[in-house]
Amino acid sequence: MAIPFAKYHGLGNDFILIDNRHSPEPSLTPAQAIEWCDRHFGIGADGVIFALPGQIDSDYTMRIFNSDGSEPEMCGNGIRCLAQFLSTLEGKQGNVQVLSYRIQTLAGVIIPQIHPQGQVTVDMGTPRLLAAEIPTTLVAADQKVTDQPLQVADQIWQVTCVSMGNPHCIVFVDDVAAIPLEILGPEFEHHPVFPQRTNMEFIQVVGLDLLKMRVWERGAGVTLACGTGACAAVVAAVLTGRCDRRATVELPGGSLEIEWSLADQHVYMTGPAQLVFTGER
Ligand SMILES: N[C@@H](CCC[C@H](N)C(=O)O)C(=O)O
């Protein structure tokens, strides 16, 4: 039987969304998700997101498969898309009030809020900074990983690691445009110091409130934007004294506003989420 879907994107990071509210089990297997995400033989996307029933402390549950079929803990651009998808399913699209959801993810409960103008602000929770939490074996389990040397492709890079529920490895460079992402990305992703692989962000500091970023995503490769990655980049830049707690992150697909709040230590991400088309397959 054909399954209805909606294709959304957040700054060009694109997802197939499936209304899975009838069952706690995703309607597609990881192998089917790979087929659906294929840009030549399928619909084409960086991942498939399922809107599942909520649990004790949540309105809904989000699960996501990357385009390689692996299952990440969280997805920042994806959860903004999910919020817009849910508002449409509930017939609340275009609501003039702020609309908020509690979404259970493998990284805990995450709270997106849709503003009347359509932007979505997400309370992404607190970043996890200890090596065991990333996870990485680069330093002792109870240490933070800030500007630590790591050899990749015959070069020593100073890396900072942050988990936003999912793992991120950040390297600050003078010019992001000069980085051969397709070559370095997979080397970092599969480096033995990252037992669950990693997302990889190269960051150019333009000013205390402006970062430029290019990303290689675990399980998806080069993407036009990564929400958890942008949050991790600001946290890494704050930890290493490179930027303020509120900054704009410019990605190939557009910009995200990120704040690492001093008040509650949560990271807040604001950006768009747009419907591309609907269909069934
Ligand atoms: N694009 C996402 C992150 C998706 C998951 C990532 N590929 C992983 O495996 O951790 C975002 O916007 O955060």
The ligand as an SDF file (V2000), in Angstrom:
LIG
                    3D

 13 12  0  0  0  0  0  0  0  0999 V2000
   21.0410   17.5330    9.8390 N   0  0  0  0  0  0  0  0  0  0  0  0
   20.7760   17.3040   11.1860 C   0  0  0  0  0  0  0  0  0  0  0  0
   21.5430   16.2100   11.8850 C   0  0  0  0  0  0  0  0  0  0  0  0
   21.1010   14.8310   11.3850 C   0  0  0  0  0  0  0  0  0  0  0  0
   21.7570   13.6920   12.1280 C   0  0  0  0  0  0  0  0  0  0  0  0
   23.2190   13.5470   11.8180 C   0  0  0  0  0  0  0  0  0  0  0  0
   23.4710   13.2010   10.4550 N   0  0  0  0  0  0  0  0  0  0  0  0
   23.8020   12.4640   12.7580 C   0  0  0  0  0  0  0  0  0  0  0  0
   23.9910   11.3060   12.3360 O   0  0  0  0  0  0  0  0  0  0  0  0
   24.0440   12.7810   13.9230 O   0  0  0  0  0  0  0  0  0  0  0  0
   20.6320   18.5760   11.9960 C   0  0  0  0  0  0  0  0  0  0  0  0
   20.1230   19.5490   11.4170 O   0  0  0  0  0  0  0  0  0  0  0  0
   20.9410   18.6080   13.1810 O   0  0  0  0  0  0  0  0  0  0  0  0
  1  2  1  0
  2  3  1  0
  2 11  1  0
  3  4  1  0
  4  5  1  0
  5  6  1  0
  6  7  1  0
  6  8  1  0
  8  9  2  0
  8 10  1  0
 11 12  2  0
 11 13  1  0
M  END
$$$$
